[in-house]
Amino acid sequence: MKVTVCIGSSCHIKGSRHVVEQLQDLIARDNLSDKIELGGTFCMGKCQQGVCVTVDGEFFSVSPETVGTFFEKEIKARV
């Protein structure tokens, strides 16, 4: 599974660094690093929303406050 987080300027301001750090922690906590590839990218073109994240190409808008729920529902449930 490939998870990509936007680290462009707009998403950075909205907390993308915190989103990446939390996802890294959650992936490590659940021993999923062999099943999930976490990467970064620049602008995905949806800057008006929250931090842009894709899971196998499917777009999501995430915030530092919603990472836990997002991880459980959209990432862990698919592994």
mmCIF file of the N, C-alpha and C atoms, coordinates in Angstrom:
data_MODEL
# 
_entry.id   MODEL 
# 
loop_
_atom_site.group_PDB 
_atom_site.id 
_atom_site.type_symbol 
_atom_site.label_atom_id 
_atom_site.label_alt_id 
_atom_site.label_comp_id 
_atom_site.label_asym_id 
_atom_site.label_entity_id 
_atom_site.label_seq_id 
_atom_site.pdbx_PDB_ins_code 
_atom_site.Cartn_x 
_atom_site.Cartn_y 
_atom_site.Cartn_z 
_atom_site.occupancy 
_atom_site.B_iso_or_equiv 
_atom_site.pdbx_formal_charge 
_atom_site.auth_seq_id 
_atom_site.auth_comp_id 
_atom_site.auth_asym_id 
_atom_site.auth_atom_id 
_atom_site.pdbx_PDB_model_num 
ATOM 1   N N  . MET A 1 1  ? 0.848   -1.170 0.000  1.00 0.00 ? 1  MET A N  1 
ATOM 2   C CA . MET A 1 1  ? 0.000   0.000  0.000  1.00 0.00 ? 1  MET A CA 1 
ATOM 3   C C  . MET A 1 1  ? 0.895   1.234  0.000  1.00 0.00 ? 1  MET A C  1 
ATOM 4   N N  . LYS A 1 2  ? 0.552   2.202  -0.829 1.00 0.00 ? 2  LYS A N  1 
ATOM 5   C CA . LYS A 1 2  ? 1.325   3.437  -0.888 1.00 0.00 ? 2  LYS A CA 1 
ATOM 6   C C  . LYS A 1 2  ? 0.501   4.592  -0.326 1.00 0.00 ? 2  LYS A C  1 
ATOM 7   N N  . VAL A 1 3  ? 1.046   5.252  0.698  1.00 0.00 ? 3  VAL A N  1 
ATOM 8   C CA . VAL A 1 3  ? 0.414   6.409  1.327  1.00 0.00 ? 3  VAL A CA 1 
ATOM 9   C C  . VAL A 1 3  ? 1.328   7.603  1.068  1.00 0.00 ? 3  VAL A C  1 
ATOM 10  N N  . THR A 1 4  ? 0.763   8.645  0.462  1.00 0.00 ? 4  THR A N  1 
ATOM 11  C CA . THR A 1 4  ? 1.544   9.829  0.123  1.00 0.00 ? 4  THR A CA 1 
ATOM 12  C C  . THR A 1 4  ? 0.936   11.050 0.788  1.00 0.00 ? 4  THR A C  1 
ATOM 13  N N  . VAL A 1 5  ? 1.772   11.844 1.430  1.00 0.00 ? 5  VAL A N  1 
ATOM 14  C CA . VAL A 1 5  ? 1.329   13.049 2.132  1.00 0.00 ? 5  VAL A CA 1 
ATOM 15  C C  . VAL A 1 5  ? 1.951   14.262 1.442  1.00 0.00 ? 5  VAL A C  1 
ATOM 16  N N  . CYS A 1 6  ? 1.137   15.274 1.160  1.00 0.00 ? 6  CYS A N  1 
ATOM 17  C CA . CYS A 1 6  ? 1.650   16.499 0.575  1.00 0.00 ? 6  CYS A CA 1 
ATOM 18  C C  . CYS A 1 6  ? 2.469   17.250 1.623  1.00 0.00 ? 6  CYS A C  1 
ATOM 19  N N  . ILE A 1 7  ? 3.662   17.681 1.212  1.00 0.00 ? 7  ILE A N  1 
ATOM 20  C CA . ILE A 1 7  ? 4.511   18.469 2.103  1.00 0.00 ? 7  ILE A CA 1 
ATOM 21  C C  . ILE A 1 7  ? 4.781   19.846 1.502  1.00 0.00 ? 7  ILE A C  1 
ATOM 22  N N  . GLY A 1 8  ? 3.930   20.242 0.560  1.00 0.00 ? 8  GLY A N  1 
ATOM 23  C CA . GLY A 1 8  ? 4.043   21.567 -0.039 1.00 0.00 ? 8  GLY A CA 1 
ATOM 24  C C  . GLY A 1 8  ? 3.724   22.654 0.978  1.00 0.00 ? 8  GLY A C  1 
ATOM 25  N N  . SER A 1 9  ? 3.944   23.898 0.606  1.00 0.00 ? 9  SER A N  1 
ATOM 26  C CA . SER A 1 9  ? 3.824   25.007 1.561  1.00 0.00 ? 9  SER A CA 1 
ATOM 27  C C  . SER A 1 9  ? 2.432   25.132 2.185  1.00 0.00 ? 9  SER A C  1 
ATOM 28  N N  . SER A 1 10 ? 1.374   25.009 1.392  1.00 0.00 ? 10 SER A N  1 
ATOM 29  C CA . SER A 1 10 ? 0.023   25.154 1.942  1.00 0.00 ? 10 SER A CA 1 
ATOM 30  C C  . SER A 1 10 ? -0.296  24.037 2.931  1.00 0.00 ? 10 SER A C  1 
ATOM 31  N N  . CYS A 1 11 ? 0.026   22.811 2.568  1.00 0.00 ? 11 CYS A N  1 
ATOM 32  C CA . CYS A 1 11 ? -0.229  21.679 3.475  1.00 0.00 ? 11 CYS A CA 1 
ATOM 33  C C  . CYS A 1 11 ? 0.700   21.725 4.690  1.00 0.00 ? 11 CYS A C  1 
ATOM 34  N N  . HIS A 1 12 ? 1.919   22.224 4.485  1.00 0.00 ? 12 HIS A N  1 
ATOM 35  C CA . HIS A 1 12 ? 2.845   22.362 5.616  1.00 0.00 ? 12 HIS A CA 1 
ATOM 36  C C  . HIS A 1 12 ? 2.241   23.287 6.669  1.00 0.00 ? 12 HIS A C  1 
ATOM 37  N N  . ILE A 1 13 ? 1.678   24.396 6.221  1.00 0.00 ? 13 ILE A N  1 
ATOM 38  C CA . ILE A 1 13 ? 1.041   25.349 7.136  1.00 0.00 ? 13 ILE A CA 1 
ATOM 39  C C  . ILE A 1 13 ? -0.133  24.697 7.871  1.00 0.00 ? 13 ILE A C  1 
ATOM 40  N N  . LYS A 1 14 ? -0.823  23.764 7.211  1.00 0.00 ? 14 LYS A N  1 
ATOM 41  C CA . LYS A 1 14 ? -1.981  23.086 7.810  1.00 0.00 ? 14 LYS A CA 1 
ATOM 42  C C  . LYS A 1 14 ? -1.587  21.896 8.672  1.00 0.00 ? 14 LYS A C  1 
ATOM 43  N N  . GLY A 1 15 ? -0.271  21.614 8.784  1.00 0.00 ? 15 GLY A N  1 
ATOM 44  C CA . GLY A 1 15 ? 0.174   20.571 9.698  1.00 0.00 ? 15 GLY A CA 1 
ATOM 45  C C  . GLY A 1 15 ? 0.662   19.281 9.077  1.00 0.00 ? 15 GLY A C  1 
ATOM 46  N N  . SER A 1 16 ? 1.105   19.319 7.828  1.00 0.00 ? 16 SER A N  1 
ATOM 47  C CA . SER A 1 16 ? 1.519   18.071 7.181  1.00 0.00 ? 16 SER A CA 1 
ATOM 48  C C  . SER A 1 16 ? 2.667   17.372 7.913  1.00 0.00 ? 16 SER A C  1 
ATOM 49  N N  . ARG A 1 17 ? 3.572   18.141 8.520  1.00 0.00 ? 17 ARG A N  1 
ATOM 50  C CA . ARG A 1 17 ? 4.669   17.513 9.258  1.00 0.00 ? 17 ARG A CA 1 
ATOM 51  C C  . ARG A 1 17 ? 4.127   16.660 10.403 1.00 0.00 ? 17 ARG A C  1 
ATOM 52  N N  . HIS A 1 18 ? 3.142   17.177 11.106 1.00 0.00 ? 18 HIS A N  1 
ATOM 53  C CA . HIS A 1 18 ? 2.527   16.431 12.210 1.00 0.00 ? 18 HIS A CA 1 
ATOM 54  C C  . HIS A 1 18 ? 1.780   15.204 11.696 1.00 0.00 ? 18 HIS A C  1 
ATOM 55  N N  . VAL A 1 19 ? 1.136   15.339 10.548 1.00 0.00 ? 19 VAL A N  1 
ATOM 56  C CA . VAL A 1 19 ? 0.431   14.199 9.949  1.00 0.00 ? 19 VAL A CA 1 
ATOM 57  C C  . VAL A 1 19 ? 1.434   13.096 9.620  1.00 0.00 ? 19 VAL A C  1 
ATOM 58  N N  . VAL A 1 20 ? 2.546   13.463 8.989  1.00 0.00 ? 20 VAL A N  1 
ATOM 59  C CA . VAL A 1 20 ? 3.581   12.479 8.635  1.00 0.00 ? 20 VAL A CA 1 
ATOM 60  C C  . VAL A 1 20 ? 4.128   11.796 9.885  1.00 0.00 ? 20 VAL A C  1 
ATOM 61  N N  . GLU A 1 21 ? 4.456   12.588 10.905 1.00 0.00 ? 21 GLU A N  1 
ATOM 62  C CA . GLU A 1 21 ? 5.016   12.019 12.138 1.00 0.00 ? 21 GLU A CA 1 
ATOM 63  C C  . GLU A 1 21 ? 4.041   11.061 12.814 1.00 0.00 ? 21 GLU A C  1 
ATOM 64  N N  . GLN A 1 22 ? 2.768   11.428 12.854 1.00 0.00 ? 22 GLN A N  1 
ATOM 65  C CA . GLN A 1 22 ? 1.771   10.557 13.478 1.00 0.00 ? 22 GLN A CA 1 
ATOM 66  C C  . GLN A 1 22 ? 1.594   9.282  12.668 1.00 0.00 ? 22 GLN A C  1 
ATOM 67  N N  . LEU A 1 23 ? 1.565   9.396  11.339 1.00 0.00 ? 23 LEU A N  1 
ATOM 68  C CA . LEU A 1 23 ? 1.434   8.199  10.504 1.00 0.00 ? 23 LEU A CA 1 
ATOM 69  C C  . LEU A 1 23 ? 2.644   7.288  10.697 1.00 0.00 ? 23 LEU A C  1 
ATOM 70  N N  . GLN A 1 24 ? 3.836   7.847  10.771 1.00 0.00 ? 24 GLN A N  1 
ATOM 71  C CA . GLN A 1 24 ? 5.036   7.038  11.025 1.00 0.00 ? 24 GLN A CA 1 
ATOM 72  C C  . GLN A 1 24 ? 4.901   6.279  12.341 1.00 0.00 ? 24 GLN A C  1 
ATOM 73  N N  . ASP A 1 25 ? 4.446   6.968  13.377 1.00 0.00 ? 25 ASP A N  1 
ATOM 74  C CA . ASP A 1 25 ? 4.278   6.341  14.687 1.00 0.00 ? 25 ASP A CA 1 
ATOM 75  C C  . ASP A 1 25 ? 3.228   5.233  14.654 1.00 0.00 ? 25 ASP A C  1 
ATOM 76  N N  . LEU A 1 26 ? 2.106   5.488  13.992 1.00 0.00 ? 26 LEU A N  1 
ATOM 77  C CA . LEU A 1 26 ? 1.017   4.501  13.922 1.00 0.00 ? 26 LEU A CA 1 
ATOM 78  C C  . LEU A 1 26 ? 1.442   3.274  13.114 1.00 0.00 ? 26 LEU A C  1 
ATOM 79  N N  . ILE A 1 27 ? 2.146   3.498  12.018 1.00 0.00 ? 27 ILE A N  1 
ATOM 80  C CA . ILE A 1 27 ? 2.634   2.383  11.199 1.00 0.00 ? 27 ILE A CA 1 
ATOM 81  C C  . ILE A 1 27 ? 3.616   1.532  12.005 1.00 0.00 ? 27 ILE A C  1 
ATOM 82  N N  . ALA A 1 28 ? 4.515   2.175  12.725 1.00 0.00 ? 28 ALA A N  1 
ATOM 83  C CA . ALA A 1 28 ? 5.487   1.443  13.559 1.00 0.00 ? 28 ALA A CA 1 
ATOM 84  C C  . ALA A 1 28 ? 4.786   0.720  14.702 1.00 0.00 ? 28 ALA A C  1 
ATOM 85  N N  . ARG A 1 29 ? 3.821   1.390  15.336 1.00 0.00 ? 29 ARG A N  1 
ATOM 86  C CA . ARG A 1 29 ? 3.103   0.802  16.477 1.00 0.00 ? 29 ARG A CA 1 
ATOM 87  C C  . ARG A 1 29 ? 2.436   -0.513 16.088 1.00 0.00 ? 29 ARG A C  1 
ATOM 88  N N  . ASP A 1 30 ? 1.855   -0.522 14.882 1.00 0.00 ? 30 ASP A N  1 
ATOM 89  C CA . ASP A 1 30 ? 1.122   -1.707 14.432 1.00 0.00 ? 30 ASP A CA 1 
ATOM 90  C C  . ASP A 1 30 ? 1.968   -2.647 13.575 1.00 0.00 ? 30 ASP A C  1 
ATOM 91  N N  . ASN A 1 31 ? 3.285   -2.419 13.555 1.00 0.00 ? 31 ASN A N  1 
ATOM 92  C CA . ASN A 1 31 ? 4.210   -3.270 12.791 1.00 0.00 ? 31 ASN A CA 1 
ATOM 93  C C  . ASN A 1 31 ? 3.779   -3.451 11.341 1.00 0.00 ? 31 ASN A C  1 
ATOM 94  N N  . LEU A 1 32 ? 3.456   -2.339 10.685 1.00 0.00 ? 32 LEU A N  1 
ATOM 95  C CA . LEU A 1 32 ? 2.976   -2.396 9.305  1.00 0.00 ? 32 LEU A CA 1 
ATOM 96  C C  . LEU A 1 32 ? 3.970   -1.808 8.308  1.00 0.00 ? 32 LEU A C  1 
ATOM 97  N N  . SER A 1 33 ? 5.193   -1.549 8.737  1.00 0.00 ? 33 SER A N  1 
ATOM 98  C CA . SER A 1 33 ? 6.157   -0.901 7.849  1.00 0.00 ? 33 SER A CA 1 
ATOM 99  C C  . SER A 1 33 ? 6.508   -1.750 6.628  1.00 0.00 ? 33 SER A C  1 
ATOM 100 N N  . ASP A 1 34 ? 6.312   -3.064 6.722  1.00 0.00 ? 34 ASP A N  1 
ATOM 101 C CA . ASP A 1 34 ? 6.566   -3.925 5.568  1.00 0.00 ? 34 ASP A CA 1 
ATOM 102 C C  . ASP A 1 34 ? 5.390   -3.943 4.593  1.00 0.00 ? 34 ASP A C  1 
ATOM 103 N N  . LYS A 1 35 ? 4.246   -3.386 5.004  1.00 0.00 ? 35 LYS A N  1 
ATOM 104 C CA . LYS A 1 35 ? 3.056   -3.395 4.154  1.00 0.00 ? 35 LYS A CA 1 
ATOM 105 C C  . LYS A 1 35 ? 2.651   -2.011 3.660  1.00 0.00 ? 35 LYS A C  1 
ATOM 106 N N  . ILE A 1 36 ? 3.197   -0.967 4.295  1.00 0.00 ? 36 ILE A N  1 
ATOM 107 C CA . ILE A 1 36 ? 2.806   0.397  3.953  1.00 0.00 ? 36 ILE A CA 1 
ATOM 108 C C  . ILE A 1 36 ? 4.043   1.204  3.591  1.00 0.00 ? 36 ILE A C  1 
ATOM 109 N N  . GLU A 1 37 ? 4.016   1.797  2.402  1.00 0.00 ? 37 GLU A N  1 
ATOM 110 C CA . GLU A 1 37 ? 5.081   2.688  1.968  1.00 0.00 ? 37 GLU A CA 1 
ATOM 111 C C  . GLU A 1 37 ? 4.586   4.118  2.162  1.00 0.00 ? 37 GLU A C  1 
ATOM 112 N N  . LEU A 1 38 ? 5.222   4.850  3.066  1.00 0.00 ? 38 LEU A N  1 
ATOM 113 C CA . LEU A 1 38 ? 4.838   6.235  3.365  1.00 0.00 ? 38 LEU A CA 1 
ATOM 114 C C  . LEU A 1 38 ? 5.802   7.162  2.656  1.00 0.00 ? 38 LEU A C  1 
ATOM 115 N N  . GLY A 1 39 ? 5.250   8.069  1.860  1.00 0.00 ? 39 GLY A N  1 
ATOM 116 C CA . GLY A 1 39 ? 6.089   8.993  1.109  1.00 0.00 ? 39 GLY A CA 1 
ATOM 117 C C  . GLY A 1 39 ? 5.542   10.401 1.141  1.00 0.00 ? 39 GLY A C  1 
ATOM 118 N N  . GLY A 1 40 ? 6.323   11.325 0.625  1.00 0.00 ? 40 GLY A N  1 
ATOM 119 C CA . GLY A 1 40 ? 5.918   12.717 0.551  1.00 0.00 ? 40 GLY A CA 1 
ATOM 120 C C  . GLY A 1 40 ? 5.900   13.185 -0.885 1.00 0.00 ? 40 GLY A C  1 
ATOM 121 N N  . THR A 1 41 ? 5.137   14.225 -1.147 1.00 0.00 ? 41 THR A N  1 
ATOM 122 C CA . THR A 1 41 ? 5.074   14.826 -2.474 1.00 0.00 ? 41 THR A CA 1 
ATOM 123 C C  . THR A 1 41 ? 4.752   16.299 -2.314 1.00 0.00 ? 41 THR A C  1 
ATOM 124 N N  . PHE A 1 42 ? 4.900   17.031 -3.385 1.00 0.00 ? 42 PHE A N  1 
ATOM 125 C CA . PHE A 1 42 ? 4.523   18.435 -3.333 1.00 0.00 ? 42 PHE A CA 1 
ATOM 126 C C  . PHE A 1 42 ? 3.122   18.591 -3.884 1.00 0.00 ? 42 PHE A C  1 
ATOM 127 N N  . CYS A 1 43 ? 2.671   19.774 -4.069 1.00 0.00 ? 43 CYS A N  1 
ATOM 128 C CA . CYS A 1 43 ? 1.270   20.125 -4.306 1.00 0.00 ? 43 CYS A CA 1 
ATOM 129 C C  . CYS A 1 43 ? 0.474   19.108 -5.127 1.00 0.00 ? 43 CYS A C  1 
ATOM 130 N N  . MET A 1 44 ? -0.682  18.735 -4.569 1.00 0.00 ? 44 MET A N  1 
ATOM 131 C CA . MET A 1 44 ? -1.611  17.829 -5.232 1.00 0.00 ? 44 MET A CA 1 
ATOM 132 C C  . MET A 1 44 ? -2.774  18.601 -5.859 1.00 0.00 ? 44 MET A C  1 
ATOM 133 N N  . GLY A 1 45 ? -2.760  19.923 -5.724 1.00 0.00 ? 45 GLY A N  1 
ATOM 134 C CA . GLY A 1 45 ? -3.760  20.756 -6.377 1.00 0.00 ? 45 GLY A CA 1 
ATOM 135 C C  . GLY A 1 45 ? -5.064  20.932 -5.631 1.00 0.00 ? 45 GLY A C  1 
ATOM 136 N N  . LYS A 1 46 ? -5.125  20.517 -4.384 1.00 0.00 ? 46 LYS A N  1 
ATOM 137 C CA . LYS A 1 46 ? -6.359  20.659 -3.602 1.00 0.00 ? 46 LYS A CA 1 
ATOM 138 C C  . LYS A 1 46 ? -6.051  21.436 -2.322 1.00 0.00 ? 46 LYS A C  1 
ATOM 139 N N  . CYS A 1 47 ? -5.337  22.544 -2.482 1.00 0.00 ? 47 CYS A N  1 
ATOM 140 C CA . CYS A 1 47 ? -4.802  23.299 -1.349 1.00 0.00 ? 47 CYS A CA 1 
ATOM 141 C C  . CYS A 1 47 ? -5.864  23.909 -0.447 1.00 0.00 ? 47 CYS A C  1 
ATOM 142 N N  . GLN A 1 48 ? -7.064  24.105 -0.948 1.00 0.00 ? 48 GLN A N  1 
ATOM 143 C CA . GLN A 1 48 ? -8.108  24.726 -0.136 1.00 0.00 ? 48 GLN A CA 1 
ATOM 144 C C  . GLN A 1 48 ? -8.628  23.787 0.943  1.00 0.00 ? 48 GLN A C  1 
ATOM 145 N N  . GLN A 1 49 ? -8.314  22.509 0.832  1.00 0.00 ? 49 GLN A N  1 
ATOM 146 C CA . GLN A 1 49 ? -8.773  21.546 1.831  1.00 0.00 ? 49 GLN A CA 1 
ATOM 147 C C  . GLN A 1 49 ? -7.690  21.357 2.880  1.00 0.00 ? 49 GLN A C  1 
ATOM 148 N N  . GLY A 1 50 ? -7.790  20.318 3.679  1.00 0.00 ? 50 GLY A N  1 
ATOM 149 C CA . GLY A 1 50 ? -6.790  20.056 4.715  1.00 0.00 ? 50 GLY A CA 1 
ATOM 150 C C  . GLY A 1 50 ? -5.521  19.507 4.096  1.00 0.00 ? 50 GLY A C  1 
ATOM 151 N N  . VAL A 1 51 ? -4.714  18.833 4.882  1.00 0.00 ? 51 VAL A N  1 
ATOM 152 C CA . VAL A 1 51 ? -3.493  18.215 4.374  1.00 0.00 ? 51 VAL A CA 1 
ATOM 153 C C  . VAL A 1 51 ? -3.902  17.123 3.381  1.00 0.00 ? 51 VAL A C  1 
ATOM 154 N N  . CYS A 1 52 ? -3.349  17.184 2.181  1.00 0.00 ? 52 CYS A N  1 
ATOM 155 C CA . CYS A 1 52 ? -3.697  16.227 1.129  1.00 0.00 ? 52 CYS A CA 1 
ATOM 156 C C  . CYS A 1 52 ? -2.931  14.920 1.330  1.00 0.00 ? 52 CYS A C  1 
ATOM 157 N N  . VAL A 1 53 ? -3.680  13.821 1.354  1.00 0.00 ? 53 VAL A N  1 
ATOM 158 C CA . VAL A 1 53 ? -3.091  12.489 1.520  1.00 0.00 ? 53 VAL A CA 1 
ATOM 159 C C  . VAL A 1 53 ? -3.734  11.566 0.504  1.00 0.00 ? 53 VAL A C  1 
ATOM 160 N N  . THR A 1 54 ? -2.930  10.709 -0.134 1.00 0.00 ? 54 THR A N  1 
ATOM 161 C CA . THR A 1 54 ? -3.506  9.690  -0.995 1.00 0.00 ? 54 THR A CA 1 
ATOM 162 C C  . THR A 1 54 ? -3.159  8.316  -0.440 1.00 0.00 ? 54 THR A C  1 
ATOM 163 N N  . VAL A 1 55 ? -4.105  7.393  -0.597 1.00 0.00 ? 55 VAL A N  1 
ATOM 164 C CA . VAL A 1 55 ? -3.905  5.989  -0.246 1.00 0.00 ? 55 VAL A CA 1 
ATOM 165 C C  . VAL A 1 55 ? -4.145  5.210  -1.524 1.00 0.00 ? 55 VAL A C  1 
ATOM 166 N N  . ASP A 1 56 ? -3.078  4.650  -2.080 1.00 0.00 ? 56 ASP A N  1 
ATOM 167 C CA . ASP A 1 56 ? -3.145  3.968  -3.376 1.00 0.00 ? 56 ASP A CA 1 
ATOM 168 C C  . ASP A 1 56 ? -3.886  4.808  -4.414 1.00 0.00 ? 56 ASP A C  1 
ATOM 169 N N  . GLY A 1 57 ? -3.585  6.104  -4.439 1.00 0.00 ? 57 GLY A N  1 
ATOM 170 C CA . GLY A 1 57 ? -4.146  7.008  -5.439 1.00 0.00 ? 57 GLY A CA 1 
ATOM 171 C C  . GLY A 1 57 ? -5.474  7.648  -5.083 1.00 0.00 ? 57 GLY A C  1 
ATOM 172 N N  . GLU A 1 58 ? -6.118  7.201  -4.028 1.00 0.00 ? 58 GLU A N  1 
ATOM 173 C CA . GLU A 1 58 ? -7.402  7.782  -3.601 1.00 0.00 ? 58 GLU A CA 1 
ATOM 174 C C  . GLU A 1 58 ? -7.135  8.970  -2.678 1.00 0.00 ? 58 GLU A C  1 
ATOM 175 N N  . PHE A 1 59 ? -7.743  10.109 -2.984 1.00 0.00 ? 59 PHE A N  1 
ATOM 176 C CA . PHE A 1 59 ? -7.485  11.352 -2.261 1.00 0.00 ? 59 PHE A CA 1 
ATOM 177 C C  . PHE A 1 59 ? -8.290  11.476 -0.967 1.00 0.00 ? 59 PHE A C  1 
ATOM 178 N N  . PHE A 1 60 ? -7.617  11.997 0.073  1.00 0.00 ? 60 PHE A N  1 
ATOM 179 C CA . PHE A 1 60 ? -8.259  12.302 1.348  1.00 0.00 ? 60 PHE A CA 1 
ATOM 180 C C  . PHE A 1 60 ? -7.733  13.628 1.853  1.00 0.00 ? 60 PHE A C  1 
ATOM 181 N N  . SER A 1 61 ? -8.539  14.296 2.638  1.00 0.00 ? 61 SER A N  1 
ATOM 182 C CA . SER A 1 61 ? -8.136  15.523 3.311  1.00 0.00 ? 61 SER A CA 1 
ATOM 183 C C  . SER A 1 61 ? -8.041  15.203 4.796  1.00 0.00 ? 61 SER A C  1 
ATOM 184 N N  . VAL A 1 62 ? -6.855  15.398 5.379  1.00 0.00 ? 62 VAL A N  1 
ATOM 185 C CA . VAL A 1 62 ? -6.590  14.991 6.750  1.00 0.00 ? 62 VAL A CA 1 
ATOM 186 C C  . VAL A 1 62 ? -6.062  16.189 7.533  1.00 0.00 ? 62 VAL A C  1 
ATOM 187 N N  . SER A 1 63 ? -6.275  16.182 8.829  1.00 0.00 ? 63 SER A N  1 
ATOM 188 C CA . SER A 1 63 ? -5.685  17.204 9.699  1.00 0.00 ? 63 SER A CA 1 
ATOM 189 C C  . SER A 1 63 ? -4.940  16.473 10.814 1.00 0.00 ? 63 SER A C  1 
ATOM 190 N N  . PRO A 1 64 ? -4.053  17.180 11.517 1.00 0.00 ? 64 PRO A N  1 
ATOM 191 C CA . PRO A 1 64 ? -3.366  16.518 12.629 1.00 0.00 ? 64 PRO A CA 1 
ATOM 192 C C  . PRO A 1 64 ? -4.336  15.925 13.652 1.00 0.00 ? 64 PRO A C  1 
ATOM 193 N N  . GLU A 1 65 ? -5.508  16.524 13.789 1.00 0.00 ? 65 GLU A N  1 
ATOM 194 C CA . GLU A 1 65 ? -6.509  16.044 14.758 1.00 0.00 ? 65 GLU A CA 1 
ATOM 195 C C  . GLU A 1 65 ? -7.247  14.794 14.283 1.00 0.00 ? 65 GLU A C  1 
ATOM 196 N N  . THR A 1 66 ? -7.274  14.545 12.975 1.00 0.00 ? 66 THR A N  1 
ATOM 197 C CA . THR A 1 66 ? -8.041  13.404 12.453 1.00 0.00 ? 66 THR A CA 1 
ATOM 198 C C  . THR A 1 66 ? -7.178  12.231 11.985 1.00 0.00 ? 66 THR A C  1 
ATOM 199 N N  . VAL A 1 67 ? -5.864  12.320 12.174 1.00 0.00 ? 67 VAL A N  1 
ATOM 200 C CA . VAL A 1 67 ? -4.961  11.273 11.680 1.00 0.00 ? 67 VAL A CA 1 
ATOM 201 C C  . VAL A 1 67 ? -5.294  9.905  12.253 1.00 0.00 ? 67 VAL A C  1 
ATOM 202 N N  . GLY A 1 68 ? -5.540  9.810  13.550 1.00 0.00 ? 68 GLY A N  1 
ATOM 203 C CA . GLY A 1 68 ? -5.815  8.517  14.176 1.00 0.00 ? 68 GLY A CA 1 
ATOM 204 C C  . GLY A 1 68 ? -7.014  7.818  13.557 1.00 0.00 ? 68 GLY A C  1 
ATOM 205 N N  . THR A 1 69 ? -8.108  8.529  13.420 1.00 0.00 ? 69 THR A N  1 
ATOM 206 C CA . THR A 1 69 ? -9.322  7.972  12.812 1.00 0.00 ? 69 THR A CA 1 
ATOM 207 C C  . THR A 1 69 ? -9.081  7.624  11.351 1.00 0.00 ? 69 THR A C  1 
ATOM 208 N N  . PHE A 1 70 ? -8.412  8.519  10.637 1.00 0.00 ? 70 PHE A N  1 
ATOM 209 C CA . PHE A 1 70 ? -8.081  8.275  9.234  1.00 0.00 ? 70 PHE A CA 1 
ATOM 210 C C  . PHE A 1 70 ? -7.249  6.998  9.085  1.00 0.00 ? 70 PHE A C  1 
ATOM 211 N N  . PHE A 1 71 ? -6.242  6.847  9.931  1.00 0.00 ? 71 PHE A N  1 
ATOM 212 C CA . PHE A 1 71 ? -5.373  5.668  9.865  1.00 0.00 ? 71 PHE A CA 1 
ATOM 213 C C  . PHE A 1 71 ? -6.179  4.385  10.064 1.00 0.00 ? 71 PHE A C  1 
ATOM 214 N N  . GLU A 1 72 ? -7.008  4.373  11.096 1.00 0.00 ? 72 GLU A N  1 
ATOM 215 C CA . GLU A 1 72 ? -7.795  3.166  11.391 1.00 0.00 ? 72 GLU A CA 1 
ATOM 216 C C  . GLU A 1 72 ? -8.768  2.828  10.262 1.00 0.00 ? 72 GLU A C  1 
ATOM 217 N N  . LYS A 1 73 ? -9.463  3.839  9.753  1.00 0.00 ? 73 LYS A N  1 
ATOM 218 C CA . LYS A 1 73 ? -10.540 3.629  8.777  1.00 0.00 ? 73 LYS A CA 1 
ATOM 219 C C  . LYS A 1 73 ? -10.032 3.424  7.351  1.00 0.00 ? 73 LYS A C  1 
ATOM 220 N N  . GLU A 1 74 ? -9.046  4.217  6.937  1.00 0.00 ? 74 GLU A N  1 
ATOM 221 C CA . GLU A 1 74 ? -8.658  4.219  5.532  1.00 0.00 ? 74 GLU A CA 1 
ATOM 222 C C  . GLU A 1 74 ? -7.353  3.488  5.235  1.00 0.00 ? 74 GLU A C  1 
ATOM 223 N N  . ILE A 1 75 ? -6.538  3.253  6.256  1.00 0.00 ? 75 ILE A N  1 
ATOM 224 C CA . ILE A 1 75 ? -5.270  2.566  6.015  1.00 0.00 ? 75 ILE A CA 1 
ATOM 225 C C  . ILE A 1 75 ? -5.264  1.186  6.652  1.00 0.00 ? 75 ILE A C  1 
ATOM 226 N N  . LYS A 1 76 ? -5.385  1.131  7.956  1.00 0.00 ? 76 LYS A N  1 
ATOM 227 C CA . LYS A 1 76 ? -5.297  -0.161 8.671  1.00 0.00 ? 76 LYS A CA 1 
ATOM 228 C C  . LYS A 1 76 ? -6.383  -1.125 8.212  1.00 0.00 ? 76 LYS A C  1 
ATOM 229 N N  . ALA A 1 77 ? -7.582  -0.631 7.975  1.00 0.00 ? 77 ALA A N  1 
ATOM 230 C CA . ALA A 1 77 ? -8.681  -1.494 7.553  1.00 0.00 ? 77 ALA A CA 1 
ATOM 231 C C  . ALA A 1 77 ? -8.444  -2.118 6.170  1.00 0.00 ? 77 ALA A C  1 
ATOM 232 N N  . ARG A 1 78 ? -7.571  -1.514 5.387  1.00 0.00 ? 78 ARG A N  1 
ATOM 233 C CA . ARG A 1 78 ? -7.304  -2.013 4.029  1.00 0.00 ? 78 ARG A CA 1 
ATOM 234 C C  . ARG A 1 78 ? -6.103  -2.940 3.952  1.00 0.00 ? 78 ARG A C  1 
ATOM 235 N N  . VAL A 1 79 ? -5.310  -2.985 5.002  1.00 0.00 ? 79 VAL A N  1 
ATOM 236 C CA . VAL A 1 79 ? -4.080  -3.808 4.955  1.00 0.00 ? 79 VAL A CA 1 
ATOM 237 C C  . VAL A 1 79 ? -4.422  -5.278 5.101  1.00 0.00 ? 79 VAL A C  1 
# 
